[in-house]
Amino acid sequence: MFKAVKKETISENNQSIKSSLDFDFEYLEKKLNKDHVDIRLILDQVKKFQVAVPTWGVGTGGTRFARFPGIGEPQNIYDKIEDCAVINDLIGFTNKVSPHFPWDNVDDFSELKEFADGYGIGFDVVNSNTFQDPADGKETFKYGSLTNSSSLIRDKAIEVNTKSIENGKALGSKGLTVWIGDGGNFPGQISFSRSLERYIDSMKKIYAYLPEDWTVLLEHKPYEPAFYSTVISDWGTSYICAKELGDQAMCLVDLGHHLPNTNIEMIVSRLIDVNKLGGFHFNDSKFGDDDLDAGSINPYELFLIFNELTAASQNNKIKHIAYMIDQSHNVTDPIESLILSANEIVNSYAKSLLVNYSLLDKAQDNNDAIQSMQILKTAFNTDVSPIVAMARYENGNSIDPISTYRTLDYKKKKSLTRKNKSGSSSGIV
């Protein structure tokens, strides 16, 4: 197996700060012991946590206005896999990637899988793109894809999804995420009713193409690129469609795909209750679908989401949920941002493991709002970074991944063989 980052490099960087980590870990252990919390049990659970990295995430994203490329950007899916391997070698929580088609199309998928296997990287849920026009230029998705009034264009959009499934099968994936930008920019532009009917009809054809052990994840978004109305605009619509399709259809929650001030953690709970929560896209935002680093704006919200997930998991309400980071990076090194996001996600997960759910249940049943809130706040305010750092260390990864990454001078070295991409237009590399 290849290593994108040499073990010796990680070991050397760990050596100088291991004693400091031991001190912090032992201090936290004594503190948690007072509350009868076994830090080792939490550590064991944290060591197993995994979240997928999107292949497009290691390239510089952009806004509707511009893209500002960095040096050493990936040129193709192979470069993206190599960048993702760097992240996983440093933190160990990201051993799978989520590809996007047709962006990541190759001639030989068996060759791609072999390449990724060599780095210890697997493939998680695949993603289809019908929010941009097909490469052959014969049809346009300008006025919709799966919901288009033209059956020929709908068939083309269905084909994009079925080809994505075929690609995913060759890579060892077990799921497909479908997000469409279909909708209207003006009142009266589309029929709300007919567009949803066409969506369900198209999705039934995609659903029939699914292997028996696959899941299709329906992703909603209230606006953008359709700004007046979006066909799959909210979790309720997503749920209706998933229920109509069948047991292999689930709902996906992207943290940026909600109107401002939406109670996302409650949506998570509702979807768990109806057994339709299938996936997550982690990011953060201030105003809209900003795709910022996870936990950079609303860390408490991220914790509250994991509070619902962990509580449900302990009650055996959920089995597997596909976790993925979904971000766009315009002013940071994407690798550094993804490292920070993955660690922030794991931090939130670790904090949720500190919640005493039996006490919380009692406080809630007693209508004790203050105690209920304090139980959550106590867990959230606990610095669990020693646990997460120790998990990285014991898994053979870096105690301080950002510092280690910067010693590599990775992007500068890659710039010698990777050509700079133009920054004249918007969009994701």
C-alpha positions in Angstrom: 0.0 0.0 0.0 1.2 3.5 -0.9 1.4 6.3 1.5 0.8 9.8 0.4 2.5 11.0 3.6 5.5 9.0 4.9 5.0 7.3 8.2 8.4 8.6 9.3 7.3 12.2 8.7 4.2 11.7 10.8 6.2 9.9 13.5 8.8 12.7 13.7 6.2 15.4 14.0 4.3 13.3 16.7 7.4 12.7 18.8 7.9 16.3 19.8 4.3 16.8 21.1 3.3 13.3 22.3 4.2 14.2 25.9 1.9 17.2 25.8 -0.9 15.1 24.4 -0.4 12.6 27.2 -0.7 15.3 29.8 -3.9 16.7 28.3 -5.4 13.3 27.9 -4.7 12.2 31.4 -6.1 15.5 32.8 -9.3 15.0 30.8 -9.5 11.4 31.9 -9.4 12.4 35.6 -12.0 15.1 35.0 -14.4 12.7 33.2 -13.8 10.0 35.9 -15.5 12.3 38.4 -18.7 11.9 36.3 -18.2 8.2 35.9 -17.3 8.6 32.2 -14.9 6.1 30.8 -12.6 8.0 28.4 -11.3 4.8 26.9 -14.7 3.7 25.7 -15.2 7.1 24.1 -11.8 6.9 22.5 -12.5 3.5 21.0 -15.7 4.8 19.4 -14.0 7.9 18.1 -11.2 5.8 16.5 -13.8 4.1 14.4 -15.6 7.2 13.1 -15.4 7.9 9.3 -16.6 10.7 7.1 -16.2 10.7 3.3 -14.4 13.4 1.4 -15.8 14.7 -1.9 -13.4 14.4 -4.8 -14.4 17.9 -5.9 -13.6 19.3 -2.4 -9.9 19.2 -2.9 -10.1 21.6 -5.8 -10.6 25.3 -5.4 -14.3 26.1 -5.6 -15.7 29.5 -6.3 -18.7 31.8 -6.1 -21.0 33.1 -8.8 -18.5 35.9 -9.2 -15.1 34.4 -9.5 -12.7 31.6 -8.6 -9.3 32.2 -7.3 -7.1 29.1 -8.1 -4.3 28.0 -5.9 -1.0 26.2 -6.8 -0.8 22.5 -7.3 -4.5 22.0 -7.9 -5.7 18.5 -9.0 -6.1 18.0 -12.7 -8.1 14.9 -12.7 -9.7 12.2 -10.5 -6.3 10.5 -9.9 -4.8 13.8 -8.6 -7.9 14.2 -6.4 -7.5 10.7 -5.0 -3.9 11.5 -4.1 -4.9 14.7 -2.3 -7.6 12.8 -0.4 -5.0 10.2 0.6 -2.9 13.0 2.1 -5.9 14.0 4.2 -6.5 10.4 5.4 -2.9 9.7 6.1 -2.8 12.7 8.4 -6.1 12.3 10.2 -7.4 8.7 9.6 -11.1 9.6 9.7 -11.6 9.9 5.9 -10.8 6.6 4.2 -13.5 6.9 1.5 -14.2 9.5 -1.2 -17.4 10.5 -2.9 -16.9 10.9 -6.7 -19.1 13.1 -8.9 -20.1 12.2 -12.4 -19.6 13.1 -15.1 -16.8 15.3 -13.6 -14.9 12.2 -12.5 -15.5 10.0 -15.6 -12.5 7.8 -16.7 -12.1 5.3 -19.5 -11.2 2.4 -17.1 -12.9 2.4 -13.7 -11.1 -0.8 -12.7 -7.8 1.0 -13.1 -9.1 3.9 -11.0 -10.3 1.5 -8.2 -6.9 -0.2 -8.2 -5.2 3.2 -7.9 -7.4 4.2 -5.0 -7.0 0.8 -3.3 -3.2 1.4 -3.4 -3.7 4.4 -1.2 -6.2 2.6 1.1 -9.0 4.8 -0.2 -12.4 3.3 -0.9 -15.5 4.8 -2.6 -18.6 6.0 -0.8 -21.8 7.2 -2.3 -21.5 8.5 -5.9 -23.1 11.8 -7.0 -24.7 12.7 -10.3 -24.6 16.0 -12.1 -27.7 17.2 -14.0 -27.3 20.8 -12.9 -24.9 21.4 -15.8 -25.4 20.6 -19.4 -24.3 17.2 -20.8 -20.9 17.2 -22.4 -22.2 16.0 -25.8 -24.2 19.3 -26.1 -27.2 17.6 -27.7 -29.6 18.5 -24.8 -29.7 21.3 -22.3 -30.8 21.2 -18.6 -31.4 25.0 -18.6 -35.1 24.5 -17.9 -34.8 21.4 -15.8 -33.4 17.8 -15.9 -35.5 15.1 -14.3 -38.5 17.4 -14.3 -38.1 18.9 -17.7 -41.3 19.2 -19.8 -39.4 17.4 -22.6 -39.3 13.6 -22.2 -36.1 13.4 -24.3 -34.3 15.7 -21.8 -35.7 13.8 -18.9 -34.4 10.6 -20.4 -31.0 12.1 -20.8 -31.0 13.1 -17.1 -32.1 9.6 -16.2 -29.2 8.3 -18.3 -26.7 10.5 -16.4 -27.9 8.8 -13.1 -28.0 5.2 -14.4 -24.4 5.7 -15.8 -23.4 7.1 -12.4 -24.8 3.9 -10.8 -22.8 1.8 -13.3 -19.6 3.7 -12.5 -20.3 3.3 -8.8 -20.7 -0.4 -9.1 -17.3 -0.7 -10.7 -15.8 1.3 -7.9 -17.5 -0.6 -5.1 -19.9 2.1 -4.1 -23.3 1.2 -2.6 -25.3 4.4 -3.1 -26.3 7.3 -5.3 -27.1 10.9 -4.2 -29.5 12.8 -6.5 -29.6 16.5 -6.2 -31.3 18.6 -8.9 -31.3 22.3 -9.4 -34.7 22.1 -11.2 -37.3 24.8 -10.4 -38.4 28.2 -11.5 -37.0 31.8 -11.2 -40.3 33.5 -11.7 -43.9 33.0 -10.5 -45.9 31.0 -13.1 -42.7 29.7 -14.9 -43.4 26.1 -14.0 -46.3 24.0 -12.7 -45.5 23.0 -9.1 -47.7 19.9 -9.5 -46.6 18.6 -12.9 -42.9 19.2 -12.2 -43.1 17.0 -9.0 -45.0 14.4 -10.9 -42.3 14.3 -13.5 -39.6 14.1 -10.8 -41.2 11.1 -9.2 -41.7 9.4 -12.6 -38.1 9.9 -13.5 -36.8 8.8 -10.1 -38.9 5.6 -10.3 -36.9 4.7 -13.5 -33.6 5.4 -11.7 -34.8 3.5 -8.6 -35.6 0.5 -10.8 -32.0 0.5 -12.0 -30.6 0.3 -8.4 -28.8 -2.9 -7.3 -30.6 -4.6 -4.4 -27.9 -3.6 -1.9 -27.8 0.1 -3.0 -29.5 3.2 -1.5 -30.5 6.3 -3.4 -30.3 9.5 -1.4 -32.7 12.4 -2.2 -31.2 15.8 -1.5 -33.4 18.8 -1.0 -32.6 22.6 -1.3 -35.0 25.5 -1.0 -33.3 27.7 -3.6 -30.4 28.1 -6.1 -30.0 27.9 -9.0 -33.8 28.2 -9.2 -34.5 31.2 -6.9 -38.3 31.4 -6.9 -39.1 27.7 -6.5 -37.2 24.5 -6.3 -38.9 21.1 -7.1 -37.3 19.3 -4.1 -37.3 22.2 -1.8 -37.5 20.8 1.7 -37.3 17.7 3.8 -41.0 17.1 3.6 -41.0 16.9 -0.2 -37.9 14.7 -0.1 -39.7 12.4 2.4 -42.8 12.2 0.3 -40.7 11.2 -2.8 -38.6 8.7 -0.8 -41.7 7.1 0.6 -43.2 6.9 -2.8 -40.1 5.2 -4.3 -39.6 2.5 -1.6 -37.3 1.2 1.1 -34.1 1.8 -0.8 -34.8 5.5 -1.1 -33.7 7.8 1.8 -33.4 11.5 2.5 -30.1 13.4 2.6 -29.6 16.5 4.8 -27.1 19.1 3.6 -26.5 21.6 6.4 -26.5 24.5 3.9 -29.7 23.5 2.2 -32.1 25.2 4.5 -33.7 28.6 4.9 -32.1 30.8 7.6 -32.7 29.9 11.2 -34.2 26.5 10.4 -34.0 24.0 13.2 -32.0 21.4 11.4 -31.5 19.1 14.4 -35.3 18.7 14.6 -35.5 17.7 11.0 -32.8 15.1 11.7 -35.0 13.7 14.5 -38.1 13.6 12.3 -36.4 11.8 9.5 -34.9 9.3 12.0 -38.4 8.7 13.4 -39.8 7.8 10.0 -36.7 5.7 9.1 -35.8 7.9 6.2 -32.5 9.5 7.2 -29.9 8.2 4.9 -27.1 10.7 4.5 -25.4 14.0 5.6 -23.5 16.6 3.8 -21.5 18.6 6.3 -20.5 22.2 5.9 -21.4 25.5 7.5 -23.0 28.9 6.6 -23.9 32.3 7.8 -26.4 33.5 5.3 -27.2 30.7 2.8 -25.6 27.7 1.1 -22.1 29.1 1.9 -20.3 25.7 1.9 -17.9 26.9 4.6 -15.7 24.7 6.8 -17.8 22.5 9.1 -18.2 24.1 12.6 -16.6 27.4 11.6 -19.8 29.4 12.1 -22.3 27.2 14.1 -20.4 24.6 16.1 -23.2 24.3 18.6 -25.6 23.4 15.8 -23.3 20.7 14.6 -23.1 19.3 18.1 -26.9 19.3 18.5 -27.2 17.4 15.3 -24.8 14.7 16.5 -26.7 14.7 19.8 -29.8 13.5 17.9 -27.8 11.0 15.9 -26.0 9.5 18.9 -29.2 9.3 20.9 -30.9 7.5 18.1 -28.0 5.2 17.5 -27.9 4.2 21.2 -31.6 3.5 20.9 -31.0 1.3 17.8 -33.1 3.7 15.7 -30.5 4.0 13.0 -28.1 1.7 11.3 -25.9 3.3 8.7 -25.8 6.9 7.6 -23.5 8.1 4.8 -21.5 11.0 6.2 -19.8 13.3 3.7 -18.1 16.7 3.8 -19.5 19.0 1.1 -17.6 22.3 0.9 -16.3 24.9 -1.5 -13.0 26.6 -0.8 -12.2 30.0 -2.3 -9.6 31.5 0.0 -8.1 28.5 1.8 -6.0 25.5 0.9 -8.8 22.9 0.3 -6.7 20.2 2.0 -6.3 22.2 5.2 -10.0 23.1 5.2 -11.0 19.5 4.8 -8.7 18.4 7.6 -10.2 21.0 9.9 -13.7 20.1 9.0 -13.2 16.4 9.5 -11.7 17.0 12.9 -14.5 19.4 13.8 -17.1 16.8 12.8 -15.3 14.1 14.9 -15.1 16.6 17.8 -18.9 17.1 17.7 -19.4 13.3 17.6 -17.1 12.9 20.6 -18.9 15.5 22.6 -22.2 13.8 21.9 -20.8 10.6 23.4 -20.4 12.6 26.7 -24.1 13.3 27.0 -25.8 11.4 29.8 -29.0 10.4 27.9 -30.7 8.7 30.9 -30.3 12.0 32.9 -31.4 14.0 29.9 -34.5 11.8 29.4 -35.5 12.3 33.1 -34.9 16.1 32.9 -37.1 16.3 29.8 -39.9 14.2 31.4 -39.8 16.4 34.4 -40.1 19.5 32.3 -36.8 20.8 33.7 -35.6 23.1 30.9 -32.6 24.4 32.7 -31.2 21.0 33.6 -31.9 19.6 30.1 -30.0 22.5 28.6 -27.1 22.3 31.0 -26.6 18.6 30.3 -26.1 19.4 26.7 -24.0 22.5 27.4 -21.7 20.6 29.7 -20.9 18.1 27.0 -20.5 20.8 24.3 -18.2 22.9 26.5 -15.9 20.0 27.3 -12.7 20.2 25.4 -12.5 16.8 23.7 -9.6 17.6 21.4 -7.2 15.3 23.5 -9.5 12.4 22.7 -9.6 13.2 19.0 -5.9 13.8 18.9 -5.2 10.5 20.8 -7.5 8.7 18.3 -5.4 10.0 15.5 -2.2 9.0 17.2 -3.3 5.5 18.1 -4.6 5.0 14.5 -1.1 5.9 13.2 -1.9 9.4 12.1 -0.8 12.9 13.1 -1.4 14.5 16.5 -1.3 17.9 14.8 -2.3 17.3 11.2 -2.2 21.0 10.0 1.3 21.5 11.3 2.5 18.2 9.8 0.9 19.0 6.5 2.6 22.4 6.3 6.0 20.7 6.8 5.3 18.7 3.6 5.1 21.8 1.3 2.8 19.5 -0.6 1.1 22.0 -2.9 4.3 23.7 -3.9 5.8 20.3 -4.9 2.7 19.3 -6.8 2.8 22.6 -8.7 5.9 21.4 -10.5 3.8 18.7 -12.3 0.2 20.2 -12.1 -0.6 23.1 -14.3 -2.4 26.1 -12.8 -6.0 26.4 -13.8 -7.6 29.7 -14.9 -9.5 31.7 -12.3 -11.5 33.7 -14.9 -14.8 31.9 -14.3 -16.9 30.7 -11.3 -17.6 27.1 -10.3 -15.9 24.1 -8.9 -12.7 22.6 -10.4 
